[in-house]
C-alpha cells in the first residue's frame, strides 16, 4: 500500500507509487447501493476471478441472479493505464464559545491523497441487454401467471411435484448473436440481362443465400438402387467442356481418367493427393467420370461410371472405413497431438471473445514428428501426399476422424483381416459389404492399438501411469481379440454425415 503525502509545497503534493499493486476496474452500469448485491450479479468474487483468469471469456452481469432464465449483459475487457486515487478532505471543526470574528475566519482544510494501485484492465459494458423471457403463462382471464414455483426446486419436494402437469416452457438459450448495433448495408437489386429467368428456389436455400447453388450435375446413388449409371449426364460433360479451355485441363482430365482405369473407386482426398490442381476443377471434372455413393460400404466415394461394386467381390478392398481416434482416460491418455477437422475457433457466442483463426495445416506440419522410423525431412513428396489418405503403422492420422479405403490400410496385419474370406464371398451387405461381419470393428481395434503404441513411444507424458499387470492384460486382450465389456463404449459408425454433406452440397 502506498504511503500518504510525503511533503506539501503550496498546492502541489508528491505521492509515492507502489507499482506492485495491480487492480481491475469494472464499470458497473447501475447505481451501486449495496456492494454485496452488486458482486452477486457478477457471480461473486469467485466468478469474477474465473473470468479474469480466462481472456477468452466476457464478464456477465445478471440483473436477476436468482432467475435461471435471465440473459446476461456482457462486458468486454480493455487494457488500461489508470490509477486509483484516494482523496481525504479534513476540515478543522470550530470550537464552542468562539467569538463572531473568529467564526468568520475560514476554516482550515487539509487534503490527504494516496495512490491505491494501478488499474491494468477495465471491463466495460458497451452492449445492449439481450431479450428477456420470463417463465410465465397466460391464464384463462388473460392475466400472466408465474411458473417459477412450478419449475424450480426451492426445497425438497414430494413425488407429486414432479408428476403434476406444467405448461410447456422451452426458451431458446440465445436470442441474439450480437449485443452491439451494426450498420447493415442492403445489396442493390441485381440488374439481369433480357431473357433471364429466375431459378427455382427450394426450401433449403430460401434463407441465407443470395442466389441458388450452381449445379455441377453429379449423380448420387444409394446402396438400395437397382442399377448404376453407365454414362455421365450430358450437362456435366458440357459443363466441363466450358471450364476446360486451358491445356492443363486436358492434362488433368487424362490423369484422372488414368486413376479410374487403375482403380475404379476413389475418395476425393485420395484424388487430390495424386493430382495437382485447384479443387474447383475437380468439382466439374468428377461428375464426368464417376458417380457418388451416398450409403453403403462405399459411401462418400466416387465410383467409375458403369462399374457396380455391389456385383464384384474384389471391390471390398475399395470399401470405406470410418475411423475415429479413441481418446479418454479409460484408454490411458487424455489427448493426442492430432488436430480436429472442425474447431471451436469457428464458432462464436455472445459470452466469448472472438478468437484468432487457427493456422492452416500443411502437409509438412502433419508429418513432422509423426513417424518413428524416419524423420519427416527424409520423406519424399509422394509419401507426404499419401499421408492424407493412407494409414501406416508407426504414424498418427492427420485428423481425429479419417475416412480410409481398405486398400489404403498399408499394414500387413490389417490386410489379413480384410482378406479373411477371399474366394468365399457370397452376399454384399450394406454394413459390411463383401467382408466378414464386424470386420470394421476388428480393424478399428487393431488400428487403435497401433496408434496408442505409436503415441506412447513419441509422447510418454500423455499417458497415465499403468502397472505392468494392466499393460500385460491389455496386450493379452488385443492378441486374443477380446475386450472387457465395461470398457467397450465405442460405437461403430454407420457413416459420418458432416464430411459427406459438405461434399454433397457442392453438387446440389
C-alpha positions as CSV (number, residue, x, y, z in Angstrom):
1,X,0.0,0.0,0.0
2,X,1.3,3.4,-0.9
3,X,2.0,5.8,1.9
4,X,0.4,9.2,2.4
5,X,1.6,12.5,1.2
6,X,5.3,13.0,1.9
7,X,5.5,16.7,1.7
8,X,3.4,19.7,0.6
9,X,4.7,22.6,-1.5
10,X,2.0,25.2,-2.0
11,X,-1.0,23.5,-3.6
12,X,1.0,20.6,-5.0
13,X,1.9,17.3,-3.5
14,X,4.4,14.4,-4.0
15,X,2.9,10.9,-3.7
16,X,4.8,7.6,-3.7
17,X,3.6,4.9,-6.2
18,X,3.6,1.2,-5.5
19,X,3.8,-0.5,-8.9
20,X,3.2,-3.9,-7.4
21,X,-0.4,-3.2,-6.5
22,X,-2.4,-4.2,-9.6
23,X,-6.1,-3.6,-9.7
24,X,-9.0,-4.4,-12.0
25,X,-11.8,-1.9,-12.8
26,X,-15.4,-2.8,-13.6
27,X,-17.6,0.0,-15.0
28,X,-20.8,-1.2,-13.4
29,X,-23.9,0.0,-15.5
30,X,-26.0,0.9,-12.5
31,X,-26.1,2.8,-9.2
32,X,-24.4,0.7,-6.5
33,X,-26.1,0.9,-3.2
34,X,-25.1,-2.5,-1.8
35,X,-21.7,-3.9,-2.7
36,X,-22.7,-7.4,-1.8
37,X,-25.7,-7.4,-4.1
38,X,-23.6,-5.9,-6.8
39,X,-21.0,-8.8,-6.6
40,X,-23.8,-11.3,-6.6
41,X,-25.0,-10.1,-10.0
42,X,-21.4,-10.6,-11.3
43,X,-21.1,-14.1,-10.0
44,X,-19.4,-13.2,-6.8
45,X,-15.7,-12.8,-6.2
46,X,-15.0,-16.3,-7.4
47,X,-16.9,-15.8,-10.6
48,X,-15.1,-12.5,-11.4
49,X,-11.8,-14.2,-10.7
50,X,-12.5,-17.0,-13.1
51,X,-13.5,-14.6,-15.9
52,X,-10.4,-12.5,-15.3
53,X,-8.2,-15.6,-15.5
54,X,-9.7,-16.6,-18.9
55,X,-9.0,-13.9,-21.5
56,X,-11.5,-15.6,-23.9
57,X,-14.5,-15.0,-21.7
58,X,-16.6,-11.9,-21.2
59,X,-17.8,-10.7,-17.8
60,X,-21.5,-11.5,-17.4
61,X,-23.9,-9.4,-15.3
62,X,-27.3,-10.9,-14.3
63,X,-29.8,-8.3,-13.1
64,X,-31.9,-11.2,-11.7
65,X,-29.2,-13.5,-10.4
66,X,-31.7,-15.9,-8.8
67,X,-33.6,-16.3,-12.1
68,X,-32.0,-19.1,-14.2
69,X,-33.7,-17.8,-17.3
70,X,-32.1,-14.3,-17.0
71,X,-30.0,-13.4,-20.0
72,X,-26.8,-11.5,-19.0
73,X,-25.3,-8.3,-20.1
74,X,-21.7,-8.8,-21.2
75,X,-18.7,-6.6,-20.7
76,X,-15.5,-6.5,-22.8
77,X,-12.0,-6.4,-21.3
78,X,-9.8,-3.5,-22.3
79,X,-6.2,-2.8,-21.3
80,X,-5.8,0.4,-19.3
81,X,-3.1,2.5,-17.6
82,X,-5.1,4.2,-14.9
83,X,-4.5,4.8,-11.3
84,X,-6.9,4.6,-8.4
85,X,-6.5,7.7,-6.2
86,X,-8.0,8.0,-2.7
87,X,-8.5,11.6,-1.6
88,X,-9.5,12.5,2.0
89,X,-10.7,16.0,2.9
90,X,-10.2,17.0,6.6
91,X,-11.8,20.2,8.0
92,X,-11.0,21.5,11.4
93,X,-14.2,21.9,13.5
94,X,-15.0,25.2,15.2
95,X,-14.8,25.1,18.9
96,X,-17.8,26.2,21.0
97,X,-17.7,29.6,22.6
98,X,-15.7,31.3,19.8
99,X,-16.3,34.9,19.1
100,X,-18.1,36.1,15.9
101,X,-14.8,37.4,14.5
102,X,-13.2,34.0,15.0
103,X,-16.1,32.2,13.4
104,X,-15.9,34.4,10.3
105,X,-12.4,33.4,9.6
106,X,-12.1,30.5,7.0
107,X,-11.8,27.0,8.5
108,X,-8.6,25.1,7.9
109,X,-9.0,22.4,5.2
110,X,-6.4,19.7,4.6
111,X,-6.3,17.1,1.8
112,X,-4.6,13.8,2.0
113,X,-4.0,11.8,-1.2
114,X,-3.0,8.2,-1.7
115,X,-2.5,6.1,-4.8
116,X,-4.2,2.8,-4.0
117,X,-2.8,0.9,-7.1
118,X,-2.6,0.8,-10.9
119,X,-5.6,-0.3,-12.9
120,X,-4.2,-2.6,-15.7
121,X,-7.6,-4.0,-17.0
122,X,-11.0,-2.5,-17.3
123,X,-14.3,-4.2,-18.0
124,X,-16.8,-2.0,-19.9
125,X,-20.4,-2.8,-20.5
126,X,-20.9,-1.4,-24.0
127,X,-23.5,-3.7,-25.4
128,X,-27.3,-3.8,-25.2
129,X,-29.2,-6.0,-22.9
130,X,-30.4,-9.2,-24.5
131,X,-34.1,-10.1,-24.8
132,X,-35.6,-11.5,-21.6
133,X,-38.0,-14.3,-21.5
134,X,-39.9,-14.7,-18.2
135,X,-41.3,-18.1,-17.0
136,X,-45.0,-17.4,-17.1
137,X,-48.1,-18.4,-19.0
138,X,-51.4,-16.8,-19.9
139,X,-54.4,-17.6,-17.7
140,X,-58.0,-18.1,-18.7
141,X,-58.9,-14.5,-17.9
142,X,-55.8,-13.1,-19.8
143,X,-53.6,-12.4,-16.8
144,X,-50.0,-13.6,-16.6
145,X,-49.2,-16.3,-14.1
146,X,-45.7,-17.0,-12.9
147,X,-44.4,-20.6,-13.3
148,X,-41.2,-20.3,-11.2
149,X,-42.8,-22.1,-8.2
150,X,-43.8,-25.0,-10.5
151,X,-40.5,-25.3,-12.3
152,X,-37.7,-24.5,-9.8
153,X,-36.8,-26.6,-6.7
154,X,-36.6,-24.2,-3.8
155,X,-36.9,-27.1,-1.2
156,X,-37.2,-30.9,-1.0
157,X,-40.4,-31.9,-2.9
158,X,-42.5,-35.0,-2.9
159,X,-43.3,-37.1,-6.0
160,X,-46.4,-35.1,-6.6
161,X,-44.3,-32.1,-7.6
162,X,-42.6,-34.0,-10.4
163,X,-45.8,-35.6,-11.8
164,X,-48.1,-32.7,-11.9
165,X,-48.9,-31.0,-15.3
166,X,-47.0,-27.9,-16.1
167,X,-47.5,-25.6,-19.1
168,X,-44.8,-26.0,-21.8
169,X,-41.9,-23.6,-21.4
170,X,-38.9,-24.1,-23.6
171,X,-37.0,-20.8,-24.1
172,X,-34.1,-20.7,-26.5
173,X,-30.6,-20.4,-25.0
174,X,-29.6,-17.5,-27.1
175,X,-31.8,-14.8,-28.7
176,X,-29.2,-12.6,-30.4
177,X,-25.7,-13.4,-31.6
178,X,-24.6,-9.7,-31.3
179,X,-25.1,-7.3,-28.5
180,X,-23.8,-4.2,-30.2
181,X,-25.6,-2.4,-33.1
182,X,-24.1,-2.7,-36.5
183,X,-24.8,-0.9,-39.8
184,X,-26.4,-3.3,-42.3
185,X,-25.9,-2.5,-45.9
186,X,-28.5,-4.0,-48.1
187,X,-27.4,-5.1,-51.6
188,X,-28.9,-3.3,-54.5
189,X,-31.3,-5.1,-56.8
190,X,-29.4,-7.1,-59.4
191,X,-30.0,-6.0,-63.0
192,X,-30.3,-9.1,-65.1
193,X,-30.0,-9.2,-68.8
194,X,-33.1,-9.6,-71.0
195,X,-34.4,-13.1,-71.2
196,X,-33.1,-14.1,-67.7
197,X,-35.3,-16.5,-65.8
198,X,-35.2,-16.6,-62.0
199,X,-34.1,-20.0,-60.9
200,X,-36.5,-22.2,-58.9
201,X,-35.6,-22.0,-55.2
202,X,-36.2,-24.9,-52.9
203,X,-37.0,-24.6,-49.2
204,X,-33.3,-25.4,-48.4
205,X,-31.9,-22.2,-49.9
206,X,-34.6,-19.6,-49.2
207,X,-32.7,-18.2,-46.2
208,X,-29.1,-17.1,-46.0
209,X,-28.2,-17.3,-49.7
210,X,-28.1,-14.6,-52.2
211,X,-28.5,-17.0,-55.1
212,X,-29.4,-20.6,-55.8
213,X,-26.5,-23.1,-55.8
214,X,-24.9,-23.7,-59.2
215,X,-25.5,-27.3,-60.1
216,X,-22.5,-29.4,-61.1
217,X,-24.7,-32.3,-62.4
218,X,-23.3,-35.1,-60.3
219,X,-25.2,-38.4,-60.0
220,X,-25.9,-39.7,-56.5
221,X,-26.5,-43.4,-55.9
222,X,-27.9,-45.2,-52.8
223,X,-26.9,-48.7,-51.9
224,X,-30.6,-49.9,-52.4
225,X,-30.7,-48.6,-56.0
226,X,-31.1,-51.3,-58.5
227,X,-28.7,-50.0,-61.2
228,X,-25.8,-47.7,-61.6
229,X,-25.3,-45.1,-64.4
230,X,-23.3,-46.3,-67.4
231,X,-22.6,-42.8,-68.6
232,X,-22.5,-39.3,-67.1
233,X,-25.1,-36.6,-67.6
234,X,-24.8,-34.7,-70.7
235,X,-25.0,-31.4,-68.7
236,X,-21.9,-32.5,-66.7
237,X,-19.9,-33.1,-69.9
238,X,-20.9,-29.8,-71.3
239,X,-20.1,-28.0,-68.1
240,X,-16.6,-29.5,-68.0
241,X,-16.1,-28.6,-71.7
242,X,-17.0,-25.0,-70.8
243,X,-14.4,-24.8,-68.0
244,X,-11.5,-26.8,-69.6
245,X,-10.2,-24.4,-72.2
246,X,-6.6,-24.4,-70.8
247,X,-4.2,-27.1,-72.0
248,X,-3.5,-28.0,-68.3
249,X,-7.2,-29.0,-68.0
250,X,-6.7,-31.6,-70.7
251,X,-3.7,-33.0,-68.9
252,X,-5.8,-33.1,-65.7
253,X,-8.6,-35.0,-67.4
254,X,-6.1,-37.6,-68.7
255,X,-4.6,-38.0,-65.2
256,X,-7.9,-38.5,-63.5
257,X,-9.1,-40.9,-66.2
258,X,-5.9,-42.9,-65.8
259,X,-6.6,-43.1,-62.0
260,X,-10.1,-44.5,-62.5
261,X,-8.8,-47.0,-65.0
262,X,-6.3,-48.3,-62.5
263,X,-8.7,-48.2,-59.6
264,X,-12.5,-47.8,-60.1
265,X,-13.3,-46.3,-56.7
266,X,-11.6,-43.3,-55.2
267,X,-12.1,-40.8,-52.3
268,X,-11.8,-37.2,-53.1
269,X,-8.9,-36.8,-50.7
270,X,-7.0,-39.5,-52.5
271,X,-7.6,-37.9,-55.9
272,X,-6.5,-34.5,-54.7
273,X,-3.3,-36.1,-53.3
274,X,-2.5,-37.7,-56.7
275,X,-3.2,-34.8,-59.0
276,X,-2.1,-31.2,-58.7
277,X,-5.0,-28.9,-59.5
278,X,-7.4,-26.5,-57.9
279,X,-10.3,-28.2,-56.0
280,X,-12.9,-26.3,-58.2
281,X,-11.6,-28.2,-61.2
282,X,-12.4,-31.5,-59.6
283,X,-16.0,-30.3,-58.9
284,X,-16.5,-30.0,-62.6
285,X,-14.4,-33.0,-63.7
286,X,-15.5,-35.8,-61.4
287,X,-19.2,-35.9,-62.5
288,X,-17.9,-36.6,-66.0
289,X,-16.2,-39.8,-65.0
290,X,-17.8,-41.1,-61.8
291,X,-21.0,-41.2,-59.6
292,X,-21.2,-40.5,-55.9
293,X,-22.2,-43.2,-53.5
294,X,-24.3,-41.9,-50.5
295,X,-24.9,-45.0,-48.5
296,X,-23.4,-48.5,-48.0
297,X,-19.8,-49.7,-47.7
298,X,-18.7,-47.3,-50.5
299,X,-20.4,-44.2,-49.1
300,X,-18.7,-40.8,-49.7
301,X,-16.6,-42.3,-52.5
302,X,-16.5,-41.7,-56.2
303,X,-17.2,-44.8,-58.4
304,X,-16.4,-45.0,-62.1
305,X,-19.5,-44.8,-64.3
306,X,-20.6,-48.3,-65.4
307,X,-18.9,-50.1,-62.5
308,X,-21.1,-51.6,-59.8
309,X,-19.0,-52.6,-56.7
310,X,-22.0,-54.5,-55.3
311,X,-21.6,-57.1,-58.0
312,X,-17.8,-57.5,-57.8
313,X,-16.3,-59.2,-54.7
314,X,-12.9,-57.7,-55.5
315,X,-14.5,-54.3,-54.7
316,X,-14.2,-55.0,-51.0
317,X,-10.7,-53.6,-51.0
318,X,-12.2,-50.2,-52.0
319,X,-14.8,-50.1,-49.1
320,X,-14.6,-47.1,-46.7
321,X,-13.7,-47.3,-43.1
322,X,-14.9,-44.5,-40.8
323,X,-12.1,-44.4,-38.2
324,X,-12.1,-42.2,-35.2
325,X,-9.3,-41.9,-32.6
326,X,-10.4,-43.2,-29.2
327,X,-9.4,-40.7,-26.7
328,X,-10.2,-40.7,-22.9
329,X,-8.8,-41.5,-19.5
330,X,-10.1,-45.1,-19.8
331,X,-7.8,-45.6,-22.7
332,X,-4.8,-44.4,-20.7
333,X,-4.4,-41.0,-22.3
334,X,-6.5,-37.8,-22.3
335,X,-5.5,-36.3,-25.7
336,X,-3.2,-36.9,-28.7
337,X,-1.2,-34.5,-30.8
338,X,-3.8,-34.8,-33.6
339,X,-5.8,-31.9,-34.9
340,X,-9.6,-31.8,-35.2
341,X,-11.2,-31.2,-38.5
342,X,-13.6,-28.7,-37.0
343,X,-12.6,-26.4,-34.2
344,X,-14.4,-24.2,-31.7
345,X,-12.5,-21.3,-33.2
346,X,-15.0,-21.3,-36.0
347,X,-17.9,-20.6,-33.6
348,X,-18.6,-17.6,-31.5
349,X,-21.1,-16.9,-28.8
350,X,-22.1,-13.6,-27.1
351,X,-20.3,-14.6,-23.9
352,X,-17.0,-15.4,-25.6
353,X,-14.4,-13.1,-27.2
354,X,-13.7,-13.6,-30.9
355,X,-10.6,-15.8,-31.1
356,X,-7.8,-15.8,-33.6
357,X,-8.3,-18.1,-36.5
358,X,-6.3,-21.3,-36.4
359,X,-3.3,-21.7,-38.7
360,X,-3.8,-23.7,-41.9
361,X,-2.3,-27.2,-41.5
362,X,0.3,-28.1,-44.1
363,X,1.5,-31.5,-45.1
364,X,4.8,-30.7,-43.5
365,X,3.1,-29.9,-40.2
366,X,1.2,-33.2,-40.3
367,X,4.2,-35.4,-41.0
368,X,6.7,-33.7,-38.7
369,X,7.3,-35.7,-35.6
370,X,4.7,-38.3,-36.5
371,X,7.0,-41.1,-37.9
372,X,9.1,-43.2,-35.6
373,X,11.0,-44.8,-38.5
374,X,12.5,-41.8,-40.3
375,X,12.5,-38.0,-39.9
376,X,9.9,-36.1,-41.9
377,X,12.6,-34.4,-43.9
378,X,13.6,-37.7,-45.5
379,X,10.0,-38.5,-46.6
380,X,9.7,-37.9,-50.3
381,X,6.9,-35.8,-51.8
382,X,4.8,-38.9,-52.6
383,X,4.8,-40.1,-49.0
384,X,3.8,-36.7,-47.8
385,X,0.8,-36.7,-50.2
386,X,-0.2,-40.2,-49.3
387,X,-0.2,-39.3,-45.6
388,X,-3.6,-37.6,-46.2
389,X,-5.4,-40.8,-47.1
390,X,-3.0,-43.8,-46.4
391,X,-2.7,-45.4,-42.9
392,X,0.7,-46.9,-42.0
393,X,2.0,-48.4,-38.8
394,X,4.2,-46.0,-36.8
395,X,2.4,-42.8,-37.9
396,X,-0.5,-40.9,-36.4
397,X,-3.5,-39.9,-38.6
398,X,-3.6,-36.2,-39.6
399,X,-7.1,-35.8,-38.0
400,X,-9.1,-37.4,-35.3
401,X,-11.6,-38.7,-37.8
402,X,-10.5,-40.3,-41.1
403,X,-12.2,-42.0,-43.9
404,X,-9.8,-44.7,-45.2
405,X,-10.4,-47.1,-48.0
406,X,-9.4,-50.6,-47.1
407,X,-6.8,-50.8,-49.8
408,X,-5.1,-47.8,-48.3
409,X,-4.5,-49.5,-44.9
410,X,-0.8,-50.2,-45.6
411,X,-0.3,-52.7,-42.8
412,X,0.0,-56.5,-43.4
413,X,-2.0,-57.5,-40.3
414,X,-4.9,-55.2,-41.3
415,X,-4.9,-56.7,-44.8
416,X,-5.2,-60.2,-43.3
417,X,-8.4,-59.1,-41.6
418,X,-9.8,-57.7,-44.8
419,X,-9.0,-60.8,-46.9
420,X,-10.1,-63.4,-44.4
421,X,-12.9,-64.6,-46.7
422,X,-11.3,-64.3,-50.1
423,X,-12.9,-66.6,-52.5
424,X,-15.9,-67.3,-50.3
425,X,-17.8,-64.0,-50.6
426,X,-21.5,-64.8,-51.1
427,X,-23.5,-61.6,-50.4
428,X,-22.8,-57.9,-50.2
429,X,-24.4,-56.2,-47.2
430,X,-24.9,-52.5,-46.6
431,X,-23.0,-52.5,-43.3
432,X,-20.0,-54.9,-44.1
433,X,-20.0,-55.1,-47.9
434,X,-18.1,-58.1,-49.1
435,X,-16.2,-58.5,-45.8
436,X,-17.0,-60.8,-42.9
437,X,-19.4,-59.3,-40.3
438,X,-17.8,-57.0,-37.8
439,X,-14.6,-56.7,-39.9
440,X,-14.7,-53.0,-39.5
441,X,-14.8,-53.3,-35.7
442,X,-11.7,-55.6,-35.8
443,X,-9.9,-53.1,-38.0
444,X,-10.7,-50.2,-35.6
445,X,-9.5,-52.2,-32.6
446,X,-6.2,-53.1,-34.3
447,X,-5.6,-49.5,-35.6
448,X,-6.4,-48.0,-32.2
449,X,-3.8,-50.3,-30.6
450,X,-1.2,-49.3,-33.1
451,X,-1.9,-45.6,-32.6
452,X,-1.7,-46.0,-28.9
453,X,1.7,-47.7,-29.1
454,X,2.9,-45.0,-31.5
455,X,1.8,-42.2,-29.3
456,X,3.3,-43.9,-26.2
457,X,6.7,-44.1,-27.9
458,X,6.6,-40.5,-29.0
459,X,4.8,-38.7,-26.2
460,X,5.1,-40.7,-22.9
461,X,3.9,-37.8,-20.9
462,X,0.4,-38.1,-22.4
463,X,-0.2,-41.5,-20.8
464,X,-1.2,-42.1,-17.2
465,X,1.0,-44.4,-15.1
466,X,0.0,-48.0,-15.7
467,X,1.0,-51.1,-13.8
468,X,2.8,-53.9,-15.5
469,X,-0.2,-56.1,-14.9
470,X,-2.6,-53.7,-16.7
471,X,-0.3,-53.4,-19.7
472,X,0.1,-57.2,-19.9
473,X,-3.7,-57.6,-19.7
474,X,-4.2,-55.1,-22.4
475,X,-1.8,-56.9,-24.7
476,X,-3.4,-60.2,-24.0
477,X,-6.9,-58.9,-24.8
478,X,-5.7,-57.4,-28.0
479,X,-4.0,-60.6,-29.2
480,X,-7.0,-62.7,-28.3
481,X,-9.4,-60.3,-29.9
482,X,-11.3,-59.9,-26.6
483,X,-12.0,-56.8,-24.6
484,X,-13.7,-56.1,-21.3
485,X,-17.4,-55.3,-21.8
486,X,-17.3,-52.4,-19.5
487,X,-14.6,-50.7,-21.4
488,X,-16.2,-51.1,-24.8
489,X,-18.2,-47.9,-25.3
490,X,-17.1,-47.2,-28.8
491,X,-20.0,-47.5,-31.2
492,X,-19.1,-48.3,-34.8
493,X,-20.3,-45.5,-37.1
494,X,-22.8,-46.2,-39.8
495,X,-21.5,-43.3,-41.8
496,X,-20.4,-39.8,-40.8
497,X,-22.6,-37.1,-42.2
498,X,-20.6,-33.9,-41.7
499,X,-17.9,-34.5,-44.4
500,X,-20.4,-36.2,-46.7
501,X,-22.9,-33.4,-46.5
502,X,-20.1,-30.9,-47.2
503,X,-19.2,-32.7,-50.4
504,X,-22.8,-33.3,-51.5
505,X,-23.7,-29.6,-51.1
506,X,-21.0,-28.8,-53.7
507,X,-23.1,-30.6,-56.3
508,X,-26.6,-29.6,-55.3
